[in-house]
Amino acid sequence: MLSLDLHPIFRNNRDIELAMRSFLFAAAHSGEPVAEIIPGKGSGQLTKRVLAFLDQKHIRKLYARREIDPRNPGRVLIHFV
């Protein structure tokens, strides 16, 4: 499974946006059925940013569905199939 950990860059808004964008395009073209973005548990602010990014109309076209991992709320799973 492809994975993007946002912990090392969580303080820089521009780096987060660029990392998620390039990761999502690469994951969508990789053929993998599922990828994960790891914003961590924390206060939940980073998770909200990840979900808002994924819900943008032009980004939404790249994947089938997204969900917060029910067993680990610090992970967002993106399904491509």
C-alpha positions as CSV (number, residue, x, y, z in Angstrom):
1,M,0.0,0.0,0.0
2,L,1.3,3.4,-0.9
3,S,1.6,5.8,2.1
4,L,2.2,9.5,2.8
5,D,3.1,10.4,6.3
6,L,2.4,14.1,7.0
7,H,4.2,14.2,10.4
8,P,7.5,15.6,9.0
9,I,5.9,18.5,7.2
10,F,2.8,19.3,9.3
11,R,3.9,22.9,10.0
12,N,4.2,24.0,6.4
13,N,0.8,24.5,4.7
14,R,2.3,24.8,1.2
15,D,4.4,21.6,1.6
16,I,1.4,19.7,2.8
17,E,-0.7,20.7,-0.2
18,L,2.1,19.9,-2.7
19,A,2.9,16.6,-1.0
20,M,-0.7,15.5,-1.0
21,R,-1.3,16.6,-4.6
22,S,1.8,14.8,-6.0
23,F,1.1,11.7,-3.8
24,L,-2.5,11.4,-5.0
25,F,-1.6,11.7,-8.7
26,A,1.1,9.1,-8.3
27,A,-1.2,6.8,-6.3
28,A,-4.0,7.1,-8.8
29,H,-1.7,6.1,-11.7
30,S,0.1,3.3,-9.8
31,G,-2.6,0.7,-10.1
32,E,-2.8,0.2,-6.3
33,P,-6.4,-0.3,-5.1
34,V,-5.8,1.6,-1.8
35,A,-3.4,4.3,-0.5
36,E,-3.1,6.0,2.8
37,I,-2.4,9.4,4.1
38,I,-1.3,9.6,7.7
39,P,-2.1,12.9,9.4
40,G,-1.9,11.4,12.9
41,K,-4.4,11.6,15.7
42,G,-3.4,14.9,17.4
43,S,-6.1,17.6,17.6
44,G,-7.7,16.5,14.4
45,Q,-6.9,19.7,12.5
46,L,-4.6,18.1,10.1
47,T,-7.1,15.3,9.4
48,K,-9.7,18.0,8.6
49,R,-7.3,19.6,6.2
50,V,-6.6,16.3,4.4
51,L,-10.4,15.6,4.1
52,A,-11.0,19.1,2.8
53,F,-8.3,18.6,0.2
54,L,-9.7,15.3,-0.9
55,D,-13.2,16.7,-1.2
56,Q,-12.2,19.3,-3.7
57,K,-14.1,18.7,-7.0
58,H,-11.0,18.4,-9.2
59,I,-9.2,16.1,-6.7
60,R,-12.4,14.0,-6.1
61,K,-12.2,12.8,-9.7
62,L,-9.0,10.9,-9.0
63,Y,-10.4,8.3,-6.5
64,A,-13.6,6.2,-5.9
65,R,-14.0,6.9,-2.1
66,R,-12.1,7.9,1.0
67,E,-12.6,7.0,4.6
68,I,-11.0,7.5,8.0
69,D,-9.6,4.1,9.0
70,P,-12.1,2.7,11.5
71,R,-9.3,0.9,13.5
72,N,-6.9,3.8,13.4
73,P,-8.4,7.4,13.2
74,G,-4.9,8.7,12.4
75,R,-5.1,7.3,8.9
76,V,-7.1,8.3,5.9
77,L,-7.6,5.5,3.3
78,I,-8.2,6.4,-0.3
79,H,-9.8,3.8,-2.5
80,F,-9.2,3.9,-6.3
81,V,-11.3,0.9,-7.4
